């Protein structure tokens, strides 16, 4: 589980495999393609990053102010630009999205920029279009690095950190001409979308002057922010922290996970679909693939998450602005990138889709040692002109399953078989891998409750006892399985009772020869992979007995005597009683009882102990009480007494009212 990252993400397909869906597993975008796509290329220093809310449209974005040092393509007199990227925070509302570039105040960058539909600048290729400039360890040109760490499995890339010299980037920019992508087929018109082509860009987004900032201020950020100061060397801007204002760029953070708390009560998370523009050119078929994607997550038996289809012809674009910038509270799947949120593909390469969620900044109750923020809205936006890959039904279901995974709180996995890895497989469909299942299990676990034993019981070796447990109801059809385990050291280590038993709430267990008084039992659903802190070591749903129980050996069997008991009168009024040994080899003592024949003839058993411990030599001498009496002998073993035998009619004689010991239940009765 340490491989799971909690955020919203984009899923992309490699620019190196144009036209080949079979090999479409790479998301790598080379610098040459960035140069071909960018009308503006600058070298700059990050002066400020803030979350801003447009009061007119309700759009929430992050705004990055760049102080331009060099213009490598574009107007030579450019001194400052503001870049707009999705994501941000406003009061209690947080929009989490990844695949956007992360800008840090004070860093020096080499960036490729393009206009959005309204002319606001954004980074070409999302996180691929931003390089960080750093001093070389030895004298020489600056090193340009784009850190691909955390972007999952990216086949075809040079490594997690891709570095080249600033001079190499400058040469590429000079040698690769800009080419517009406006030859792509036109998309449908939607709310807030301009149809003017070709696009032009503006130094600041058109909403700049009316923005309201998350720190409570009004109006644009000032480039001469007093928190910014020049460093002593290298001309690099450094950032001085402030106690009152923190730069906001809400992207993936392991300290701020989100989940849908509705799952804890079994409430479904309803997802609507606007099928217009789908790559299958068949609304019903496209909706069917969305349903398969939702079912893939719902049907995880270890998870209580329930995703369900809502309106399958929802007019989202006619009612709301883009979910990538505006919170509506409506969970939605959109096709054909209707708001121009995603960079256009080149051939059969580029960003396939983006997915994310809006969440509250408040904390919910901890789940498996993790405190989650409540998720409020999820969305999936699929790119336009990607019929080469998304035109296949299985591929569409695969991509939507992946993006829904972002919407329910998961980021990219480094496990090759995970649906949540960053690279598309192709021809996979909506199949989850073990790592995906563990993620759903740990974030949306069922509540297992061990009912019996729950502590204080004494169970006997070789007896059959019933273990019972309860579990919250499944959202899907598969109840799944559980494991049952026991511990003889109070829960420090565990041994299996049964693995993969049906989750039906009951299991018969033959108690093992494991005597002790610190025995615990538990019902558990183990992870399919390896978990790491803060998650529990091996499982995200289990329950242990509240207190210890005892497993004891069976008590020794006293048994009963066979035929052959005799009585002999001795001189002086004594009598000698002899008897045969017990049928049980575990009897180590015997007791003698005396009763009145007169009472017996009246059908009353009145026998009482003469001696409770006469040893094991099968003979005893004593002076009888007065009157006519009868005598009975019983075997003793430990704290138990065996049977006194049967009467003339074959009925077992009752125990004495004041017996020497408690009569055992099992007995080898003659």
C-alpha positions, -999 to 999 in steps of 0.1 A, spaced: 0 0 0 29 24 2 27 25 -36 -7 42 -35 -8 80 -37 -39 99 -29 -48 126 -53 -64 133 -87 -44 126 -118 -43 126 -156 -36 95 -176 -16 98 -207 -4 77 -236 30 79 -252 39 104 -279 64 80 -292 38 55 -304 17 76 -327 -9 54 -344 -1 22 -325 -26 13 -298 -10 -20 -290 22 -3 -277 3 26 -262 17 22 -227 41 52 -225 33 87 -214 67 102 -221 66 135 -240 101 145 -254 112 181 -253 110 183 -291 72 179 -289 70 206 -263 89 230 -285 66 222 -314 35 229 -293 46 260 -274 41 295 -288 58 310 -257 90 296 -242 106 315 -213 132 313 -187 119 328 -155 118 329 -117 87 319 -97 77 349 -78 44 337 -63 18 309 -64 -17 314 -50 -52 299 -51 -76 324 -66 -114 323 -70 -131 341 -99 -163 356 -82 -180 359 -116 -177 323 -127 -169 305 -94 -137 290 -110 -110 280 -86 -74 278 -99 -38 283 -90 -20 313 -104 18 313 -108 35 346 -113 67 343 -133 94 370 -135 109 365 -169 147 365 -173 149 354 -209 124 350 -237 134 321 -260 102 323 -281 78 352 -280 79 390 -274 114 400 -264 103 427 -240 82 404 -219 90 409 -182 63 390 -163 36 365 -170 9 347 -150 3 310 -156 -30 295 -146 -32 258 -136 -62 238 -122 -64 230 -85 -65 251 -54 -81 259 -21 -108 283 -11 -119 283 26 -131 248 34 -132 237 -3 -102 220 -18 -97 208 -54 -71 181 -58 -56 173 -91 -23 160 -104 -5 158 -136 -3 196 -134 32 211 -129 42 221 -94 58 255 -92 77 265 -60 82 302 -52 119 310 -55 128 284 -81 142 292 -116 124 275 -144 125 269 -182 88 265 -192 68 259 -224 35 278 -224 4 277 -245 -30 295 -243 -62 280 -231 -93 288 -249 -98 321 -232 -61 331 -238 -48 324 -202 -14 308 -203 -9 272 -191 20 247 -192 23 226 -224 19 189 -218 10 195 -182 39 184 -159 61 176 -188 63 212 -199 82 226 -168 120 222 -162 137 234 -130 171 252 -136 198 244 -111 235 252 -109 259 225 -121 281 208 -95 311 219 -115 314 251 -136 293 250 -167 258 257 -180 228 254 -158 212 220 -156 175 217 -166 157 189 -148 122 177 -149 114 153 -121 92 124 -132 94 108 -97 59 100 -85 43 99 -119 41 61 -119 54 37 -145 64 57 -175 78 35 -202 102 50 -227 114 77 -204 151 82 -196 147 79 -159 129 93 -129 149 125 -131 156 137 -166 184 162 -169 200 181 -198 217 214 -200 199 247 -203 219 252 -235 204 220 -250 169 233 -243 178 267 -258 191 249 -289 160 228 -292 138 258 -290 157 275 -317 158 245 -339 122 231 -336 96 255 -350 63 261 -334 34 244 -351 -2 250 -342 -25 220 -334 -56 238 -346 -60 214 -375 -78 190 -351 -115 184 -357 -137 210 -340 -153 201 -307 -188 208 -295 -196 242 -280 -201 243 -242 -206 268 -214 -178 293 -211 -159 280 -242 -147 303 -269 -148 292 -306 -122 318 -317 -93 301 -336 -64 304 -338 -58 312 -301 -40 342 -288 -25 345 -253 -25 372 -227 2 381 -201 -24 376 -174 -56 356 -173 -86 377 -183 -101 373 -148 -69 385 -131 -82 419 -118 -113 405 -102 -98 374 -85 -102 368 -47 -74 351 -30 -75 323 -5 -56 344 20 -85 368 21 -71 396 0 -87 411 -31 -71 419 -64 -40 406 -82 -9 392 -65 20 417 -65 52 407 -81 72 428 -56 58 406 -27 80 414 4 83 377 9 105 375 -22 142 385 -19 173 381 -41 198 355 -30 235 363 -26 246 343 -56 234 328 -89 206 353 -93 181 327 -79 150 340 -61 145 326 -27 112 325 -7 109 339 28 81 320 47 54 340 64 34 331 94 2 344 80 3 334 43 13 300 28 16 295 -9 -12 273 -21 -10 248 -48 -32 219 -38 -19 188 -56 -10 153 -44 1 152 -8 4 121 14 -7 142 44 -41 152 28 -59 120 16 -96 120 8 -123 94 7 -161 91 4 -174 88 39 -208 78 25 -194 43 22 -194 39 60 -232 38 60 -235 19 28 -247 50 9 -240 48 -28 -218 74 -45 -238 83 -76 -220 91 -108 -237 108 -138 -227 105 -174 -229 130 -203 -224 107 -232 -222 133 -260 -189 132 -279 -180 97 -267 -153 79 -288 -175 48 -295 -200 70 -313 -227 51 -294 -242 66 -263 -256 33 -249 -223 15 -255 -203 42 -239 -225 42 -208 -222 4 -206 -184 9 -203 -188 35 -176 -210 10 -157 -183 -17 -160 -158 8 -146 -180 16 -116 -187 -21 -110 -150 -29 -110 -146 -9 -78 -180 -17 -63 -174 -55 -66 -143 -56 -45 -155 -78 -17 -130 -64 8 -144 -29 3 -176 -13 12 -175 14 -14 -206 15 -36 -204 34 -69 -236 35 -90 -248 51 -122 -271 81 -120 -285 100 -149 -269 85 -181 -278 115 -202 -269 143 -178 -266 178 -193 -236 189 -173 -221 212 -198 -254 230 -202 -256 237 -164 -221 240 -151 -186 252 -159 -157 228 -160 -154 205 -130 -116 209 -134 -120 245 -122 -155 249 -107 -171 230 -79 -207 218 -86 -211 189 -62 -222 167 -91 -201 136 -99 -197 134 -137 -180 116 -166 -175 138 -196 -162 130 -231 -144 150 -258 -127 175 -234 -157 199 -237 -140 227 -217 -106 224 -232 -90 214 -199 -65 190 -215 -37 196 -240 -47 183 -274 -33 150 -286 -6 148 -312 -14 118 -334 -23 90 -310 -2 105 -282 -7 127 -252 -31 130 -223 -59 104 -225 -80 118 -196 -79 136 -163 -97 127 -131 -98 143 -97 -120 152 -68 -130 182 -48 -128 177 -10 -134 195 23 -104 208 42 -119 194 74 -109 160 87 -131 129 91 -126 100 116 -94 80 110 -96 49 90 -68 24 94 -46 49 111 -51 75 84 -71 107 88 -91 115 56 -107 146 43 -143 141 31 -146 139 -7 -173 161 -22 -172 156 -59 -154 134 -84 -151 139 -121 -136 123 -152 -128 142 -184 -117 122 -214 -97 139 -241 -109 146 -277 -96 130 -309 -84 98 -292 -105 73 -311 -73 55 -319 -72 42 -283 -105 51 -266 -125 39 -296 -121 4 -283 -147 -5 -257 -123 -23 -234 -97 5 -236 -124 30 -227 -135 9 -197 -99 6 -186 -92 43 -187 -125 53 -170 -118 27 -142 -84 43 -137 -98 78 -136 -126 68 -113 -98 55 -91 -85 90 -88 -119 103 -80 -123 79 -50 -89 89 -37 -61 70 -53 -30 81 -72 -6 62 -94 8 28 -84 42 16 -93 29 -20 -94 30 -32 -130 -4 -50 -128 -23 -22 -111 -51 -5 -130 -38 26 -112 -4 26 -128 1 57 -150 5 39 -183 -24 24 -202 -23 -13 -210 -47 -16 -238 -71 -45 -243 -73 -50 -205 -108 -38 -197 -118 -27 -162 -98 -54 -143 -83 -44 -110 -50 -57 -98 -42 -68 -63 -27 -34 -54 -59 -17 -65 -79 -41 -44 -57 -34 -14 -63 3 -19 -101 -1 -19 -98 -24 11 -77 -1 32 -96 31 24 -131 16 24 -130 -14 47 -159 -35 59 -164 -36 97 -156 -71 108 -168 -80 144 -158 -112 162 -189 -122 182 -177 -155 198 -155 -163 215 -150 -128 230 -130 -137 261 -134 -155 294 -144 -189 278 -127 -222 286 -125 -244 256 -112 -280 258 -87 -295 234 -104 -318 208 -139 -303 214 -157 -287 185 -166 -250 191 -184 -225 169 -167 -192 160 -191 -165 149 -186 -130 135 -206 -102 118 -197 -81 88 -213 -51 71 -233 -59 39 -216 -61 6 -223 -35 -22 -215 -61 -49 -227 -97 -53 -196 -114 -40 -195 -117 -2 -158 -127 -4 -139 -147 21 -122 -142 55 -94 -159 74 -97 -170 110 -66 -171 133 -57 -178 169 -29 -166 191 -15 -183 223 4 -152 234 -23 -126 236 -21 -114 200 17 -110 194 18 -139 169 -9 -157 150 -16 -192 137 -42 -201 110 -75 -217 119 -88 -216 83 -78 -195 53 -103 -183 27 -135 -195 44 -168 -182 32 -178 -149 48 -210 -164 62 -205 -155 98 -199 -190 113 -172 -216 114 -169 -249 134 -134 -253 149 -119 -284 165 -99 -269 193 -62 -277 190 -38 -290 216 -26 -255 225 -32 -251 262 -29 -217 277 -49 -189 294 -39 -160 270 -55 -173 238 -71 -148 214 -90 -154 182 -95 -130 153 -114 -127 120 -93 -110 94 -91 -100 57 -54 -100 48 -40 -77 22 -31 -92 -11 2 -73 -12 26 -58 14 13 -29 34 35 -2 49 29 25 76 7 42 84 -15 13 73 -16 -19 95 11 -44 88 -10 -71 71 -46 -62 71 -70 -33 69 -101 -51 83 -100 -75 113 -113 -79 148 -99 -97 178 -116 -112 208 -119 -85 235 -102 -106 262 -83 -139 265 -99 -173 266 -84 -205 280 -77 -237 261 -74 -266 285 -66 -303 282 -96 -326 286 -99 -336 323 -90 -372 332 -118 -397 329 -127 -414 361 -150 -440 344 -170 -466 362 -164 -500 378 -170 -534 361 -187 -563 378 -170 -580 407 -175 -558 438 -175 -580 469 -181 -574 506 -165 -595 534 -173 -593 572 -142 -592 594 -137 -600 631 -144 -570 653 -174 -558 632 -153 -544 604 -160 -552 567 -137 -554 537 -149 -542 503 -131 -553 471 -139 -540 436 -126 -542 400 -107 -514 384 -124 -486 365 -129 -489 328 -107 -458 325 -70 -461 328 -69 -425 342 -87 -433 375 -63 -428 404 -85 -429 434 -119 -443 446 -147 -433 469 -170 -456 490 -207 -447 497 -231 -463 522 -269 -463 521 -298 -478 539 -315 -508 524 -348 -498 539 -347 -465 520 -336 -482 488 -366 -506 491 -387 -475 494 -371 -463 461 -351 -437 478 -313 -433 472 -298 -420 504 -262 -431 501 -236 -408 516 -198 -409 515 -180 -433 539 -146 -424 526 -138 -401 496 -102 -411 491 -94 -447 496 -65 -450 471 -60 -472 441 -54 -506 456 -90 -517 450 -97 -528 486 -107 -510 518 -116 -520 553 -138 -500 576 -165 -502 604 -200 -499 589 -227 -478 603 -255 -495 622 -285 -510 604 -288 -529 572 -268 -511 545 -257 -513 509 -224 -500 495 -214 -483 462 -179 -476 449 -171 -448 424 -138 -441 406 -121 -407 410 -99 -388 386 -87 -353 393 -116 -332 404 -142 -355 389 -161 -386 400 -172 -414 377 -205 -433 375 -218 -454 404 -229 -480 379 -264 -491 369 -293 -505 390 -311 -538 383 -331 -522 356 -301 -508 338 -305 -472 349 -275 -452 360 -274 -447 398 -277 -411 408 -249 -392 425 -250 -387 462 -266 -356 476 -232 -348 493 -209 -364 467 -172 -365 471 -167 -348 437 -187 -335 407 -198 -363 384 -181 -361 350 -200 -359 318 -180 -384 298 -177 -419 313 -170 -454 301 -202 -468 316 -206 -506 319 
